[in-house]
Amino acid sequence: MIRPFILYTLGKASRSLVLALASVVAAGCSTSQPGTVTGSSVTTTNGPTDTPPPRQRLIATVDGRVVTMQQLEPSLVEMGGAVALEELVLDRALGRELAARGRAIDVEQIEQEQVLVLESLSNDADEAARLLKQLRRDQGLGTHRFESLLRRNASLRALIAEDVLVNEELLEQAYDQLHGPTRQARIMSTSSLAECEEFLDRLEQGERFGDLAVEYSNDISAQRGGLLEPTSRLDPSWPLPFREALWTLDEQEVSRPILIDDGYIIIYCQEHAPPSGIPMEQVRDDLARLVRLRQERILMDQKAIELVEQADITIFDESTRRTWISPRDR
């Protein structure tokens, strides 16, 4: 089963590992002194006289010495200030967009987002819960950030709902990907045609394709000897020239160099696998749901990028400014 991963996290996974605290973004004050980020309203109230200012808040003690938020702030801002700021920008933009359309997100919609996340991880409830726990730990998704992500997903899904397209062509693509014939292939990818010829010469001399792929290929699959997941004929996630070439090869046959983008690939067709034999009508409802989820994910990403790029953002903190990357540039 192919699982569309639908948890919308801003930024690359490596940038999401940090704990993006709200106090890091707002820095607990409204001025634009070094080390702070302005642009978000902060409401303060008079608390007890023994309550320390936010930046002096006690975080921990190490060998009997206190660690305050002020001491951690520079590192936290460098690690995740831009991510936290971007999430805040998107959350505010979503709130405005929903209000303008007279829409609101309820608890049921947020709970449904968690159901979708769990379903995308595993069919087994216990395994899905374990994987979600691991995902949250790996990406620094504590209670606040995880709940915000679910609300963000629900908001984006509501805003793009009317734009989702489910037609027969997309259903046939999904059916072919899930139940049609597949090809298991290995590839070698390089920017040099001369390397392709050298690769083929060594292959003709009896060396193994997988061993040579490890040596020559610049694709991420090189570490697996160029081995790819089984590929269907209509799967749009693979370039058309690759699929067309793969479907002309017999088992154990090697292609000539194929030009793709600004480089070349050589394909080794390892195995042909037959279709599942399950009629399309038998799984039509499941296919429609899968296509809808895929379309929603694409449209949600596009909407999020659009809203963030439309925001008028001024970043005063140098560390945040250095790590800020426009969503469209990722």
N, C-alpha and C positions, 0 to 999 in steps of 0.2 A: 504493500500500500504506500502511495506517495503522500506525504504529510506536508501540507502548506504551513510553514511556520508563520504565525500571524501576530506574534508579540512585537509591537512597534516600539523599539528602543532607538533613541536618537544617538547618532554618532556610531563609530565603529565599536565592535565589542571590546577592543582593548582600551577604549576610552571610557567604557561603561563600568570598569572594574572598581572605580573609586566611589567613596561614599560622598555623594553630592549633598551636603548639608545646606539648608536654606540660609543659615547664618553666614555661610561662605559667600553666597551670591549677594545678599544685602549688606553684609559686613556689619550689621547691627547699627548703622547710622545713615544719615541722609546727606552727608557732605561728600565731596569728591577728593578726599585725601588719598595719598599713595596707599595701595594695598586694599582699596575698597572698590566696589562696583556699584554705581548708582543707576537709576532708571526704574527701580521698582519701589512702590510706596511702602513705607514701613510705619506701622502704627505702634506706639509705645504707651504703656500705662504706668502709673506710679505704683510700684510694688513695695514690699517691705524694705526698710532701710538697710537690712543686711544682705539683700540680693545683689550680687555683683553685676556690673554691666555685662552685656552679652559677650564682648570680646575678652572679658576677664573671667568668664564662666569656667569653673573647674571641670576638666575633662578626665584627668587621671592623676595618680601619683606614681613616680618612678624612683625607687630607692629613697622614699620619704620626701622627695621634692615634687611640688605640684606642677602639673602641665595644664595650661589654660588654652582656651580657644585662640587667643591672640598668638600664642606660640605655634599652634598648628596651622593657622590660617594661610600663611604664604605657601606651604606645601600643598594644602588642600586645594587652594585656588589653582595652582599650577597643574595639579593632577586632574581636577574635575570642574573647575570654575566655569569653563566655557560650556561644558555639557549641561551643568545645572542651569546656567543662564538660558541656554537654548530651550531646555525643557520648560522653563518658566515662560519664555516668550511664546512658545507654542500653546501652552495651557491657556494663557490669557487670550491669544488670538482665537482659539477654539471657543472660549466662553463668549467672546464678542460675536462670533459668527453664529453660534447657536441662538443667542439672544436676538440677533437681527432676524432670524428665521422663525422666532417664536417657538423654539424647540428647547427641550430639557432632557438630560440623561437621568434615568432612574436606576434604582438599585438592581432591578432585574437585568437591565442591559449590561451593567458592570459585572454581575455574576456570570452572565453568558460569555463574556470575554474570557473569564478564567476557565470556563468549560472548554472553550475553543483552544486555549493554550494547552490544557491537559490532553485533549483529544489529539492535538498535533504532535505530542510527545510519545504517546503509546496508547494502544487499545486496552492494556491492562491498567486498572485504576491504581494499584499499588506502585507499579513501575512508573506510571505517569507522575504520581505524587513525589516519588524519589527523584526523578529527573528534574521536576520543577524546583524542588528544594536545592538541588545541585546548581541549576541554572541561576537561581536567585543568589546563591552564595558566590558563584563565579562572576556574576555581573554586578555585584554590590547592590542588589535590589532588596533593601529592607522594607519594612511595613509601609513607610511613607512613599517611597519611590515606586514600589510595586502597585499600590493602590492608585497612584497617579497614572501609571502606565495603563492600567485597565480602564480607567476613566478616559484617558487620551484615546485609546483604541475605540472605545464605545462612541466617543464624540466624532472621531474621524469616520467611522463606519456609518453613523447616522447621516453625516453631511454628504457622503458620496453615494448613498443607497440608490437614488434615482438614476444614477449614471451607469450602474452595473449592467453589462450586456451579456446575456446567455443565449447563444444561437446554436444552430445545428453544426456549423463548422467547428466551433469550440468544443462542443460535445464529442464530435468525432475525433478531434485531436486528443482529448482526454481519454476516450475509449482506447484509441490506438496506443497511447502511452501506458495504460494500465493493463490492457488485455490483448494487445496486438503482438505480432512477432517482434523480437528484439535481436540486436547484434551485440556481442561482447567484443570490445576492441581494445587494442593498445595503440598509443600514438607516440610519435617523437615530434616535438615542436622546436623549431629553430628559426632564427632570422636570416640564416645563411644558406643559399642554394648549394654552395660548395660543400658545406657540412652534410647536407642531404645526400649528395652524391657519395661522399666518403662513408656515410652511414650505410648506404645501400651496398657499396662495395664490400664492406666488412660483413654485412648480412649474407651476401652471396658466398663469402668464404667460410660460412658455417657458424658464425657467432650468433648468439641468441638475441632476439629483438628486445626482450626485457632488460637484459644486461646493457645493451647499447643505449637504450632509452635513459637509463640511470646516468650514463656518461654524457650523453649529448643533449637531452631534452631540457628546455627551459620552462616546461609546463609543470604545474604543481603535482601532476600525476607521475613525474619522473621518479619520485621516491618509492612508487609502487611498480616500477618497471613500465610506466606508461599505461597501466591498466585503468580502464574507465568503467563506470557503472553501465549495465546493459542499456542500450539506446534504442528507442523506437523510431520509426520512420518519420513520424509527424511531430516529434517532440521539439517545440520551438525554442527550448533552452539551448539547443545545439545549433551551430551555424549550418545554414542550408548546404553549402559546398561540402562540409564534412559528412552530413547525412546522405547526400546524393552519392558521394564517392563510396561510403561504407556499404551502401545497399547494392553496389555493383560488384562487390568482392565475394568470392567464395570463402569458405572456411580455410584458414591457414594461408590466405593470399595477402600479399603486401601491395599497397598502392604506390604509384609514383608520387613525387612531391606535389602537394596541393597548396596553391596560394590562398591564404586566409588572412585578411586584414594586411598587416605589414610583415608577415612572416610566412613560413611554410610548415606543413605537417605531413608526416608519412603515417599511414594507417596500416595496422595489422589486424585483420579480421580473425579473431580467435574462435568464435563460436556463433552459430545461428540457433536461436531458440524459437519454438513454435508459438502461435497464439494460445490464449487460455482456453478458447472454445466456448466461453460464456457469451451468450447473445447480448447485444447492446441494450435491447429493451429490458432485459432483466436487471440491469444496473443503471438505467437512465436516471433515476432519482439521485443516486449517489454521485453520478457524473455531474449532474446539474449543480449539486451542492459544492462539489470540488471546484467547478468552473467559477461559481459565484465567489467562493473564498479567494481564488486566485485573482479574479478581477478586482475584488475589494482591496486586496493587499496592494496591487499596483496603483489603484486610484487613491488609496490612503496615503501611500508614500508621496505621490504627486501633490496631494492636497497639503500635506505637512510641509513639504519644501516650499510650496507657494506661500503659505501663511507666514513662515519664518522669514522668507525673503521680502515679503511686503512690509514687515515690521521696521519701524524707524529705531534702530539700535545704536546707541552711543556707548562705547566701552571705555571707561576711564582707567581701569586697572590694567597695568602693563602685562602681568602674567596671563590674565584672561584674554587680552587682545592677541598675545603671541600664539595662543592655542586655539583661537577661534577659527573655524573653517566653515565656509558657506556650505549648507547641505548639498547644493547642486555640484559642488566640487569634489564630493567624496566618491 
